Amino acid sequence: MEQSGTTALLQGAVQDLASGVVSALRGGDHVIVSGAIGEDAPTANLVLPAVRVLGADLLLPRVLFRSQPDLAELAVFRKAVESFPVRADAAPAVRWSHWAMRRTLRRFEAAPDGAPGQDTAPDTDTDWLEGAGWQYLTHQLAVLAALAVPGEACAVTEVARSRPVDVARGFVRAVRRRDWQQAAGAGRWLSLLDGVPAELGLETGLDFVELMGGGDPRVALQIQAARVMRAAGAVA
């Protein structure tokens, strides 16, 4: 029961963070959830785990709008990166998610205006995606939606670029299965890819996913990210 309660609190903390990101993507303030590290609030010890779960998307508004995070925001993000190192036996998606956070941290620590800084190659590969079925590919890309950022190419991005039709099929399948998080993540990727079938009707699809799953801040985050990138004519 205690573990279940902690899990629920963590999920709530992640949702709070995601809501803040959505607000920022819509032009509002972006403030990390209250309960800073070291405070006595019941969820204070969940701040870092929640940041790690949300991953690089915590700073997505700063990336897309090229603004610098404040020092407290960046410090929490850095501490989350440092506090949860990747285990040697971690799944590829976990390693890539951690790499995305490190890449984002380097971006802001190296360039005050938020412009991309020098990047280094990830300590992982895409072997597990090469030749994967379109269902599995879409699932993995949705998990790694934080990598779908304009101008930030990586090996996972290259795999997605080479299979826009498969990602589109996965998007439709996720909608039919009412898997709104997967549909939203796939839609974010499709917003960056060339060669997406016009008959997919991506804009209408994004509207539908938002309508059906937008009550979940993590769904809303992906949809709003897709909209911001599409409005900017972003390319991966």
Summary of the structure (lengths in Angstrom):
residues: 236
radius of gyration: 17.1
end to end distance: 44.1
largest distance: 53.2
contacts: 757
relative contact order: 0.11
helix: 64%
strand: 0%
